[in-house]
Amino acid sequence: MKRLADHLAASIDAEAMLEQATAWSAINTGTGNLDGLAEQANRLANAFSSLPGEVALVEAASVTAVDAAGREVEKEHGQHLVLRVRPDADRRVLLTGHMDTVFPADHPFQQQRQVDADTLNGPGLADMKGGIAVILHALQAFEESEGAGAIGYDVMINSDEETGSLSSAALIAELAQGKHAALTYEPSALPDGTLAYARGGSGNYSVVVSGRSAHAGRNPDEGRNSIVAAADLAVRLKALGHAALSVNPARIEGGSANNVVPDHAVLRFNIRPKSTEAALQFERDLNALLADVETRHDLALALHGGITRPPKPVDEQAQRLFDLVRDCGRALGQEIGWQPSGGVCDGNNIAACGVPVVDTMGVRGGAIHSPDEFMIISSLAERAALSALVLNRLASGDLA
């Protein structure tokens, strides 16, 4: 394997990778910037057309959200890129990434800055414009190797991962069906290349609280205070947390003038279950809590949202894929370990489909989701070689 590893590493064009990653980083692709996402999608479609398959830009599925007034409104998203190569192959693999970032068009962090000879600071470089370059060049190197025809693959690069992949979740599930394995190109868990291992899940919720307005001085007892009910619910939700579940009440919107009992509020919160059992227990506890708050405050609650990222444990099949990645790293002179992560990504969705996945195959870097985000330049070619070798091993049937 060492000989193949050296050949693949030598075939990677590091300069071209850096040029692409920096050009893509220069395009603002905040999840809500539809113009920027459209430009990025077209550039990616052109780049991935170099591979022997069919590239398509897929329309986002319909997604609704609850606004501050408690109304359910349509939320627009950009198109998702899908590449299909050898769709009739007996053994197929899924590779996924995302083109969106957390930085909207009006965010001050829009420029790149050289930190040192091997470190570049810039929006989305690690998370994950660099990872997209890794996918592309790993596949180009793989296609030039013997035995590439033994497997087929799909590539999906969505436009909404940073907000939970709500408009691409069905597409991810469709593409994951029947796959032998999956690789996702989030940046490494640590700058040294450590992979994220087991992940907890995540759910986002909104509760619309509908009370009754009244004059705060003349007849306050005839009112039903939605802000008080929302605050009570927030405190009691927080108390549901335990070692396997964190609950984060994040925002209460609503209220009225100081002399009016407020009749409307929206409470938004996030949960992070570490196991499927914890997630199911929370749903039971939540239903009971909502009923009790309605009764206690004599008003109505409407729940929106739910768990969008199921917990991702590492089973025996997934462990074999981790071991395969580790062995390929060693052949390339890369020592790769792993550790659990509190974060979530599309790897959660893929694992929920029963497909083994390693979801931090992207560049080494750090400080993601902040203006200090950085990418280690040398990791572009390093991680592309790693993925190309992993794909060769998968083509050889090494993950039985």
N, C-alpha and C positions, 0 to 999 in steps of 0.2 A: 504493500500500500504506500510505502514511503516514496517509491519511484513515481507513482501516479500523483501523489500529493505534490511533489516538487514540480511535476509537469503542469499541473493545474495552476499552482501558484505563479509559475513563470508566464502563464498565458493571460493573466489579469492585467488590464490596462489601467494602472492606478491614476494616471493623469486624466484620462477620460472620465473616470469615476468622479474625481474631484471637480472637474469642470461641470459635469451634470448636476452634482449635488448642490454646488454653489449657485448655479443658474436657477435651479428649482427653488432654493431657499430665497432667492430674490423676488419670487412671486408670492405675494401675500395670499395665503389660503386658509385664513380663519374660517371655521366651519360655516359662518354666516355670510362670507364673502363669495357670493355665487359667481361673480365675474372672474375673480381670481381663480376659483376652483375650475371654471370652464377653461381658462387659459392653461392651467396645469394639466387638466385631463387631456386636452388636445396634444400638449407636448409629450405626455406620457404615452399616448396612443401612437404617436410617431416613433418614439424611442423603442417601444415594445414590438413594433411591427418588424423589427430586425429578426425576431424569433419566428420559427416555422409554424405559425398558428394563426388563428383568426382573432383579431382584436375588436372588441365592441365596447361602446359607452352605453351603460344601462341606466335607464331613468330610475330615480330614487322612488322608493315606495312611499305611500301617503303616511304622514306622521302628524299627529295633533298634540298640542300642548295647552296647558291651562294658563291664561293670562292673569294679570293682577286683579281683573274684575271677576275672575272665576269662570270666564267663558272658555270653551274649548275651541281653539283656533288652529288652522292649518299652518304647518311649519315647513317652509321650503328647504330642500337640500340639493346639493350638486349631483351630477352623474357619477356613477361608479365604473371603473375600468375592469373589464374581464378579458383575459387571454386564455384561449383553449388550444392546447397542443396535444395531438394524438388522442382525441377523445374516445377512440375505440380500443385503446390499450387495455390489457387485462389488469395491469397494476397502475394506479394513478395517484398523484400527489397534489396537494393543495398548498400554494404559497400565497400569503396575504400581507398586505400593508395598507397604509392610509396616506392620503395626500393632504388632509386637513391639519391645521395646527390650532393651538389655543389662542393665537394672537390675532385679534380682529384688525381690519384695515386701518382703524384709527389708533392702534396701539403704538407707543413710541418705539418699541423694539422691532425695527424693520431692516437694520443694516448688519453686515458681517464685519468682524474684527479679528485680525490675526493676534492670538494670545502669545504663542511661541511657534517655533518651527513645525511642531506637530499638533498644534491645537488651534481650532478655529471656532470662534464664537459667532452664533447667528441663529435667527429664528427657524426652528424646524430642522436644523441640520442633523441633530441626533434623532429627533422624534418627528417625522422620520424620513426626511428627504434623502439622507444618507442611506437609510435602510432600503429605500426603493432602488437606489443605485446598486446596492448589494444584490438585490433580487435579479435585476437585469443582467449584470455582468457575471453572476454565478451561473445563470441559465445559458448565457452565451458561451461560457467556458465549457459547461456541461454538454452542450449540443455539439461541440467540436471533439468530444471524447468518444472512444469506442463504447458501444453498448448503450448509448443514449436512447436509442429507439426501443429499449426494453420497457420503458415506462412513459406514460403520458402525464400531463399536469395541467392544472388550471392556476392562473394568477388572478387574484382579485385585489384591487386597490380602491378602497372606498373613500367617500368624501365626508364621513360623519363619525369616525371612530372616537374623536375627542369628546363628543356629546352622547356616547353610548351606542352608536351604530344602529339607531332605531330604524332608519330608512334603508339599511342594508342587512339587517338581521336575517330576513327571509332568504336573501341572496346567499349569505354565508352558509346558512343551513342547507340550501339547495346544492351548493358547490361541495360541501363537506360530505354529502351522501356517497358512500361506497369508497371513499378515499383510503388509501393504504397508510398514509401518514400526512402530517401537515407541518409547515414551518411558517412562523409569523415573525415579522422583521422589526419589532419594537427594539429600541436600544438595549444593550446589556444592562443587567440589574446594577452592576457596579462598573466603574471605569476600567477595571482589570479584565473585563470580559465575562464575569460571573453571570450565569443564566438565572432567570426567575424560574422557580420550581413550582410547588403548589401555590395556588392563588385562592383567596377568598372570593366571594361574589359581591355584587353591588345592586342596589335597587334605589330608584328615585321616585318620590311620591309627592303629590300635592293634595291637601285636604281643603276643600272649600267649606267655610263655616258660614252658615246663613242664620242670623239671629233676627232681632226685631228692634227697630229704632224707637227711641223715646226721648223726651226732654230730660236732660241730666239733672235738672232742678225740680221741675214740677211733678213728673211722674216716672222717675227712674225705674221703679219696681215693675212697671209695665214693659220695660225693654228687656231684651235678651242680648247680652254683651258678647259679640263675636270675638273681640280681642281677648277678653278674659278667658273664654272657652279655648281659644287657640293657644294661649299661654299655658293653661292647665294641661292641654293635650301635649304640648311640647315637653313640659317637665315630666309628665308621666311616660311619654315615649322614651325619653332619655333613660329613665329608670328601668326600662326593659333590657338595657344592654347588659352583657355578661362576657365571660372570657371568650365565647365563641361568636359573639355578636356585638358590633358597635352601632349605635344609633346617633345620628347627628342632626338635630333640628337646626336648620340653616337660616330660615327667613320667615318672618310674618309680615304679610302685606295687608293693607286695609286700614280701617279706622275712619274717623269722621272728625267734625269740629269738637272742641273741648266740651261744649254744652249739649252734645248729642250722644246718646248711647249707640255705639257703632253696631250696625246690623250685618257687616260683611268683613271677612278676613280670609286670607289664604295662607296656610302653613305649608312650608316645603321642608322636606327632610330626606336624608340619605341613610341607608343601612348597609353594613358590611358583614354578611354572614360568612363564617369560616367553613361551614359545612351545609349540606343540603338539609340535614335535620334541623339545624339552627334556623334556616330560612323558613322551613315549614312551620316550626313552632312560633316564629315571629308572626306569620300570617294569622295563626289562630289567636295569638295574644292581641294582635292589632284589631281584629274584628270585635273581640270582646271589649277592648278599650274604647273603640269608637262608639259602640252601643251605650257604654256607661257614661261617656262624656255627653252624648246626646240627651240622655235621661237626666243627668245631673244639672245640665245647663238649659234644658228645655228648648233646644234648637236643633237644626238639621246639619248633618255633615255629609259631604260627597267626596269619596276617595278616587283619586286618579293616579295612574302609574303602577309600578310594581318592580319586580326584580328583572333587570335587563341583562345582567351578567351572572349566570349561575356559578357557584363555587367550582373550582377546578382542582380536584385532587389528582395525585399522580398514582395511577394504577400500574400493574405489572407491564402492560403493553407500552404505556408512556415511558416507564423507566428504561425499557430496552431502547427506545429512541434517544433518551438522554445519554445512555451509555454509548450509543453509536456516535452521537455528536462529540462526546468526550474523546473517544478513540480516534476519530478523525482529527480532532484538534491536536492530539499528541503526535500524530503522523506529520502534522504541519509545524510542530514545535510550539504549539499553543496549549497551555495548561488551562483547562476549563472546569470550573466547579459550578455549583448551583446553590441557591438558598430560597426559602419561601418568600413570597412578596405579598404585601397588603394591597398592591395595585391590581387593576383589572384591565383587560384588553380583549380583542377579538379571539384570542386563544381560549378564553372562557367559553365563548359560544361554540367554538369548534370542538372542544373537549366534551361539551354537553351532547354532541352528536355521536359520541363514541369513537372519535378519531384521535389517536395519539398525536400530540402537538408539542413542539418546543417553540415558545413564543417570544424569545429575546435573541433572535439570530441577527439582528441589525448591528450597527456600528457600536463601538465603544465610545462612551461620552458621559454626560451628566448634566445636572442642574436643569433638567427639562422642565417645561412649563414656567420658566422664569427668564428674565433678560440675561441671565448668566449661562444659558444653555450652551454647551460646547460639544464638539465632535473631535475625536482623535483621528487625525487625517490618515495615518498609516493603517488604521483599522478598516478602512474601506476595502482595500485589496485583501487584507488579512481575512476578513469575514466572508468576502466573496469566494475566496479559495476554500474556506471551511464549508460553505454551502454547496459548492460544486462537488467537493469530495463526498459529502453526505448524500447528495443526489446520486452519485456514482455507486455508492454502497447500496442505496435503496434499489437502484436498477439491477444490481447483482443479486438481489434477494436476501440481503443481510438482515432485514427486519422481517423475519418469518411470522 
